[in-house]
Amino acid sequence: MRRIEREPIFLEKSERKFFQKNFRFLAGQWKKKMTS
């Protein structure tokens, strides 16, 4: 069961890329909300 704690550290490259894209998109959306 201890594996679960560690899993986020070992993201696959494709997963990491997807996460970064998603994060950038969300950050953009959030900035738009803050400026408008």
C-alpha distances in whole Angstrom, upper triangle without the diagonal:
4,5,6,8,10,11,14,15,16,18,20,24,25,22,23,27,26,24,27,30,28,28,32,33,31,33,36,36,35,38,41,40,41,44,45
4,5,6,7,9,12,13,14,16,19,22,24,21,22,25,25,23,26,29,27,27,30,32,30,32,35,35,34,37,40,39,39,42,44
4,6,5,6,10,11,11,13,15,19,20,18,19,22,22,21,23,26,25,25,28,30,29,30,33,34,33,36,38,38,38,41,43
4,5,5,8,10,11,12,15,18,19,17,17,21,20,18,21,24,22,22,26,27,26,27,30,30,30,33,35,34,35,38,40
4,6,7,9,11,13,16,19,20,17,17,21,21,18,21,24,22,21,25,27,25,26,29,30,29,31,34,33,34,37,39
4,6,6,7,10,13,16,18,15,15,19,19,17,19,22,22,21,24,26,25,26,29,30,29,31,34,34,34,37,39
4,5,5,7,10,13,15,12,12,16,16,15,17,20,19,19,22,24,23,24,27,28,28,30,32,32,33,36,38
4,5,6,9,12,13,10,10,14,14,11,14,17,16,15,18,20,19,20,24,24,24,26,29,29,29,32,34
4,6,9,11,14,11,10,14,15,13,14,17,17,16,19,22,21,22,25,26,26,27,30,31,31,33,36
4,6,9,12,10,9,13,14,13,15,18,18,18,20,22,22,23,26,27,27,29,32,32,33,35,37
4,6,8,6,6,10,10,10,12,14,15,15,17,19,20,21,23,24,25,27,29,30,31,33,35
4,6,5,6,9,10,10,12,14,15,16,18,20,21,22,24,26,26,28,30,31,32,34,36
4,5,5,6,9,10,10,12,14,15,16,18,20,21,22,24,25,27,29,30,31,33,35
4,5,5,6,9,10,11,12,14,15,17,18,20,21,23,24,26,27,29,30,32,33
4,5,5,6,9,10,10,12,14,15,16,18,20,21,22,24,26,27,28,30,32
4,5,5,6,9,10,10,12,14,15,16,18,20,21,22,24,26,27,28,30
4,5,5,6,9,10,11,12,14,15,17,18,20,21,23,24,26,27,29
4,5,5,6,9,10,11,12,14,15,16,18,20,21,23,24,26,27
4,5,5,6,9,10,10,12,14,15,16,18,20,21,22,24,26
4,5,5,6,8,10,10,12,14,15,16,18,20,21,22,24
4,5,5,6,9,10,11,12,14,15,17,19,20,21,23
4,5,5,6,9,10,11,12,14,15,17,18,20,21
4,5,5,6,9,10,10,12,14,15,16,18,20
4,5,5,6,9,10,10,12,14,15,16,18
4,5,5,6,9,10,11,13,14,16,17
4,5,5,6,9,10,11,12,14,15
4,5,5,6,9,10,10,12,14
4,5,5,6,9,10,11,12
4,5,5,6,9,10,11
4,5,5,6,9,10
4,5,5,6,9
4,5,5,6
4,6,5
4,6
4
